[in-house]
Amino acid sequence: MARSGSKSIKDKNIKLLDGLPLLAYRIKAALASELSGDVWISTDSNLYAETAKKFGAIVPFIRPSALAGDNSSSIDVTLHAMNHAEQGGLSYDYIALLEPTSPFVNVTDMDRAIERLDSHKSATGIVAVKASRPSTVFIQENSEFLESLAKNLEKTTNLGRQHFKEEITPSGGFYIKKWESMLADKSFYTSLTLSYLLDDISGLEIDEPIDWTWAEFIINTKKK
């Protein structure tokens, strides 16, 4: 899924990261994984579409303007693609949403996620997560006064970080769902959705310029 019009980083999804358009990382990984069957890109941009084709993605349509705005949900975009597939007589076991903003998710993690989902017969989907830092104990709504934090921290006096429970949050790395379950649930998140923990690098999601700078640092460090 690659919508144009990013406000934080201009043309983010085709901006070059170490010589490759950002969206190419996800296409290349998907084509090399067990997910590979048909790797589609849903985009509202002809330029993005042509870029995706160069790296092996299928562009079955240009996304309608109704699904290209800031308020368009990833679920609506996913269901639109699924409907297009079914109208074309195509059927699949799974639907996987891979966002270009998570370039470091590797093939091994995606394949292991599929294997884990296959091994849990009652599960309907699996979503990539990362460790949440800091703990929610240290978070409150934006406010002039730190009333909520003060109450929370009263209970944590002299506690080291190792005493706080481990928490996770969606990473954006991948969302995988059994096809029929997605049609029924219209959500990647239900009580039967498994979590798949990514490490800090694989879990990087590029939303802001600082994230892009961090991604470049990671790549340059690996080269050294």
C-alpha positions in Angstrom: 0.0 0.0 0.0 1.7 3.2 -1.2 -0.3 6.4 -1.1 1.2 9.6 -2.5 1.1 12.9 -0.9 3.1 12.4 2.3 3.2 15.6 4.3 6.1 14.8 6.6 8.6 13.6 3.9 7.8 14.6 0.3 7.2 11.6 -2.0 8.4 9.4 0.9 7.4 6.1 -0.7 9.6 6.5 -3.7 12.4 8.6 -2.0 15.7 6.8 -2.4 17.1 5.1 0.7 20.6 3.8 -0.1 19.8 4.0 -3.8 16.5 2.1 -3.7 13.0 3.7 -3.6 11.5 3.0 -0.2 8.6 0.9 -1.6 11.1 -1.4 -3.3 12.3 -2.8 0.0 8.9 -4.3 0.7 8.4 -5.6 -2.8 11.7 -7.3 -2.9 11.1 -8.9 0.5 7.6 -10.0 -0.4 8.7 -11.6 -3.7 11.4 -13.6 -1.8 9.1 -14.8 1.0 6.4 -17.5 1.3 4.0 -14.6 0.8 5.1 -14.5 -2.8 2.3 -15.4 -5.1 0.9 -12.1 -6.4 2.5 -9.0 -4.9 0.2 -6.1 -5.6 0.7 -2.4 -5.0 -2.3 -0.3 -4.2 -1.5 3.3 -5.1 -3.2 6.5 -6.3 -0.1 7.6 -8.2 1.0 6.6 -11.7 4.6 7.4 -10.8 4.5 5.1 -7.8 2.8 2.5 -10.0 5.6 2.6 -12.6 8.3 2.5 -9.9 6.7 -0.5 -8.3 6.5 -2.4 -11.6 10.2 -2.0 -12.1 10.8 -4.1 -9.0 8.3 -6.8 -9.9 5.0 -5.7 -8.3 1.7 -6.0 -10.0 -0.4 -2.8 -10.4 -3.9 -4.1 -11.0 -5.5 -0.7 -10.7 -4.9 2.9 -9.7 -6.6 3.5 -6.4 -9.8 5.7 -6.6 -9.6 9.2 -5.2 -12.1 8.2 -2.5 -9.4 5.9 -1.0 -6.5 8.3 -1.5 -7.1 11.0 1.2 -5.7 11.5 4.6 -8.8 9.9 6.1 -8.7 6.8 4.0 -8.3 3.7 6.2 -5.9 0.8 5.5 -8.9 -1.6 6.0 -10.9 0.1 3.2 -7.9 0.0 0.9 -7.3 -3.6 1.7 -11.0 -4.6 1.1 -11.0 -2.7 -2.1 -8.0 -4.7 -3.4 -9.7 -8.0 -2.2 -12.9 -7.1 -4.0 -11.0 -6.4 -7.2 -9.2 -9.8 -6.9 -12.5 -11.7 -6.4 -14.2 -9.8 -9.3 -11.3 -11.1 -11.4 -11.9 -14.7 -10.3 -8.8 -14.8 -8.1 -8.8 -16.5 -4.7 -6.1 -16.6 -2.0 -5.6 -18.2 1.5 -4.2 -15.0 3.0 -4.2 -11.2 2.6 -1.0 -9.4 3.7 -0.7 -5.7 4.1 2.9 -4.5 3.8 3.5 -0.8 4.2 6.5 0.9 2.5 7.4 2.7 5.7 8.9 -0.4 7.3 11.8 -1.2 5.0 13.8 -3.4 7.3 11.4 -6.2 7.9 13.2 -9.2 6.6 12.0 -12.3 4.7 12.8 -14.6 7.6 10.4 -12.8 9.9 7.6 -12.8 7.4 8.0 -16.5 6.7 8.1 -17.3 10.4 4.9 -15.2 10.9 3.1 -17.3 8.3 4.4 -20.5 9.8 3.2 -19.4 13.2 -0.2 -18.4 11.9 -0.5 -21.8 10.2 0.4 -23.6 13.4 -2.4 -21.9 15.4 -5.5 -23.3 13.8 -7.8 -21.0 15.9 -5.9 -17.8 15.0 -7.2 -15.7 12.1 -4.3 -13.3 11.7 -0.9 -12.1 12.8 0.4 -8.6 13.2 4.0 -7.4 13.6 4.7 -5.6 16.9 7.7 -4.0 18.6 8.7 -3.3 22.2 6.9 -0.3 23.6 9.2 2.2 25.2 8.8 3.9 27.6 6.3 2.0 29.7 2.8 3.4 29.7 3.4 4.2 33.4 5.5 7.1 32.1 2.9 8.4 29.6 -0.1 10.7 29.9 -2.2 12.9 27.7 -0.6 16.2 26.7 -1.4 18.6 29.6 0.0 21.6 31.3 0.3 19.7 34.6 1.6 16.2 35.1 -1.2 15.0 37.4 -1.5 11.6 35.9 2.2 11.0 35.8 2.6 12.1 39.4 0.0 9.5 40.5 1.6 6.8 38.5 5.1 7.5 39.6 4.1 7.6 43.3 3.7 3.8 43.0 7.1 3.2 41.3 9.5 4.8 43.8 12.8 3.0 43.8 11.8 0.5 41.1 14.3 -0.1 38.3 13.3 -0.6 34.7 13.5 -4.4 35.0 10.5 -4.3 37.3 8.1 -2.9 34.7 6.1 -5.3 32.6 7.0 -5.8 29.0 4.7 -4.0 26.7 4.2 -4.1 22.9 2.8 -1.9 20.2 2.0 -2.4 16.5 5.1 -1.8 14.4 3.6 -1.4 11.0 5.9 -4.2 9.7 3.1 -6.4 8.4 -0.5 -7.3 8.9 -1.5 -10.8 7.7 -5.0 -12.3 7.8 -6.7 -15.4 6.6 -8.7 -14.3 3.5 -12.1 -15.4 4.6 -11.6 -14.0 8.1 -10.8 -10.6 6.7 -14.0 -10.6 4.7 -15.9 -11.5 7.8 -14.1 -9.3 10.4 -13.1 -6.3 8.2 -10.2 -5.8 10.6 -6.6 -7.1 11.2 -7.3 -6.9 14.9 -9.5 -9.3 16.8 -9.1 -11.5 19.9 -7.7 -14.2 17.6 -4.9 -12.0 16.1 -1.4 -13.3 17.0 1.5 -10.9 17.7 4.9 -11.3 16.1 7.7 -9.4 17.9 10.2 -7.6 15.7 13.6 -6.4 16.9 14.2 -2.6 17.2 15.7 -2.3 13.7 13.2 -4.5 11.9 10.5 -2.7 13.7 11.5 0.8 12.5 8.6 2.7 10.9 9.5 5.8 8.9 6.9 8.5 9.6 9.0 11.6 10.3 12.3 13.0 9.0 14.1 11.9 12.1 13.0 8.3 11.3 14.6 8.7 7.8 17.8 9.9 9.3 17.8 6.9 11.7 17.3 4.5 8.8 20.2 6.0 6.9 22.4 5.7 10.0 21.4 2.0 10.4 22.4 1.3 6.8 25.7 3.2 6.9 26.6 1.5 10.2 26.0 -1.9 8.7 28.2 -1.0 5.7 31.0 -0.2 8.1 
